[in-house]
Structures are given as C-alpha cells and as structure tokens.
C-alpha cells in the first residue's frame, strides 16, 4: 500500500518563525525563547524544574522549550515573562518594542531598591 501525497500531516512543521525586521537572523521563535530561558535559569535539571513550577507545565514540555524544539503557549509565555527579564527582552525584541526595554529595566531596579531598603530597615531593628 502506498501513501497518497494528499494524506493528512499529523506532525506540525518545526521552526515556526516570525517575519522579523529587527535583526534576529530569522531564527525560530522557539530557539530565541530557549536562549533567553537558558540565559535566565541555566541548563540544569533544577532550572527545568523551576520553570515547570512557574508555568505548571510538565517536564517533557519544559525540556522541549529549553531545547528549542517548541515554544511556550501564550499563557505559559506570560508566566515566563513575569519571572524572567531575559524572556521579556526577547519578546519585546520580537515584537519590535525594544524602546520599552529601559522602562522594564527601571521597574526592575525599583524592585531591587525596595528589597535593599527593607534589608537596611531589618539591620536597624537588630
């Protein structure tokens, strides 16, 4: 029995990419997100478990994200952006909104300063 050329494809094509004009060399979305995740969390099994806890995704799914085989869905991407400046930078770059990067940096700096003020206040009490 031979297969017809018009048979249904059961596996999606890998390497979906955006039409990007902003210098990401046409690399696929999944690869760019994987690089950002590796920069933020590293490539260890504990990093993958941490991302799994953040997104509530299963271990195999997270491994595929880290390996760049698949990209996270919208809901999971929002969770990653909430916890990772590197993923946020990548998403802003892909969307052509690089001009928002300084704003994101300033907001992150505010959080760091707030934590520092609390640490100083704790030292005063003791």
C-alpha positions as CSV (number, residue, x, y, z in Angstrom):
1,X,0.0,0.0,0.0
2,X,1.4,3.4,-0.9
3,X,0.6,6.7,0.7
4,X,-1.0,9.4,-1.3
5,X,0.6,12.8,-1.5
6,X,-2.5,14.4,-0.1
7,X,-2.6,12.5,3.1
8,X,-3.0,14.4,6.3
9,X,0.1,15.6,8.1
10,X,-0.1,14.5,11.8
11,X,3.1,16.3,12.9
12,X,3.4,20.0,12.7
13,X,6.3,21.6,11.0
14,X,9.1,22.6,13.2
15,X,10.7,26.0,13.3
16,X,7.9,28.5,13.0
17,X,9.4,31.9,12.8
18,X,8.2,35.5,12.8
19,X,8.6,37.9,9.9
20,X,11.2,39.9,11.7
21,X,12.9,43.0,10.5
22,X,14.8,43.7,13.7
23,X,17.9,41.5,13.4
24,X,17.2,38.1,14.9
25,X,18.7,36.4,11.8
26,X,15.4,34.7,11.1
27,X,16.0,32.2,13.9
28,X,12.8,30.4,15.0
29,X,10.8,31.7,17.9
30,X,11.3,28.5,19.9
31,X,15.1,28.9,19.6
32,X,15.1,32.5,20.7
33,X,12.9,31.8,23.8
34,X,15.2,28.8,24.6
35,X,18.2,31.0,24.6
36,X,16.5,33.5,26.8
37,X,15.4,30.8,29.3
38,X,19.0,29.3,29.3
39,X,20.4,32.8,30.0
40,X,18.0,33.3,32.9
41,X,17.9,29.9,34.5
42,X,20.8,27.9,33.0
43,X,20.6,24.5,31.5
44,X,20.5,22.3,34.6
45,X,17.7,19.9,35.5
46,X,16.9,22.1,38.5
47,X,16.4,25.0,36.2
48,X,13.9,23.0,34.2
49,X,12.1,22.0,37.4
50,X,11.9,25.7,38.4
51,X,10.4,26.7,35.1
52,X,7.9,23.7,35.4
53,X,6.8,25.1,38.8
54,X,6.5,28.6,37.4
55,X,4.4,27.6,34.4
56,X,2.8,24.4,35.8
57,X,3.9,22.6,32.6
58,X,5.0,19.0,32.5
59,X,8.7,18.1,32.5
60,X,8.8,17.0,28.9
61,X,7.2,20.2,27.7
62,X,9.7,22.3,29.6
63,X,12.6,20.2,28.2
64,X,11.3,20.9,24.7
65,X,11.3,24.6,25.4
66,X,14.8,24.5,26.7
67,X,16.0,22.5,23.7
68,X,14.3,24.9,21.3
69,X,12.1,22.3,19.8
70,X,8.8,24.0,20.8
71,X,7.9,27.4,22.1
72,X,5.7,28.1,25.1
73,X,2.0,28.8,24.6
74,X,0.7,32.3,25.3
75,X,-0.3,31.6,28.8
76,X,3.0,30.0,29.6
77,X,4.9,32.7,27.9
78,X,3.2,35.3,30.1
79,X,4.3,33.3,33.2
80,X,7.8,33.2,31.9
81,X,7.9,36.9,31.2
82,X,6.6,37.6,34.7
83,X,9.6,35.8,36.1
84,X,12.4,36.5,33.6
85,X,13.9,39.7,32.3
86,X,15.7,37.8,29.6
87,X,12.4,36.3,28.2
88,X,10.8,39.8,28.5
89,X,13.7,41.3,26.5
90,X,13.3,38.6,23.8
91,X,9.6,39.1,23.5
92,X,9.9,42.9,23.3
93,X,12.6,42.5,20.7
94,X,10.5,40.1,18.6
95,X,7.5,42.5,18.8
96,X,9.6,45.4,17.7
97,X,9.2,47.2,21.0
98,X,12.8,47.5,22.0
99,X,12.2,51.1,23.1
100,X,10.4,49.7,26.2
101,X,13.5,47.9,27.5
102,X,14.7,50.9,29.5
103,X,11.3,51.1,31.2
104,X,11.4,47.4,32.1
105,X,14.9,47.9,33.5
106,X,13.9,50.9,35.6
107,X,11.0,48.9,37.1
108,X,13.3,46.0,37.9
109,X,15.7,48.5,39.5
110,X,12.9,49.8,41.7
111,X,12.2,46.3,42.9
112,X,15.8,45.8,43.8
113,X,16.0,49.1,45.6
114,X,12.8,48.3,47.6
115,X,14.4,45.0,48.7
116,X,17.6,46.9,49.7
117,X,15.6,49.4,51.7
118,X,13.9,46.5,53.6
119,X,17.2,44.9,54.3
120,X,18.6,48.1,55.7
121,X,15.4,48.5,57.8
122,X,15.9,45.0,59.2
123,X,19.5,45.9,60.1
124,X,18.3,48.9,62.1
125,X,15.9,46.8,64.1
126,X,18.6,44.4,65.2
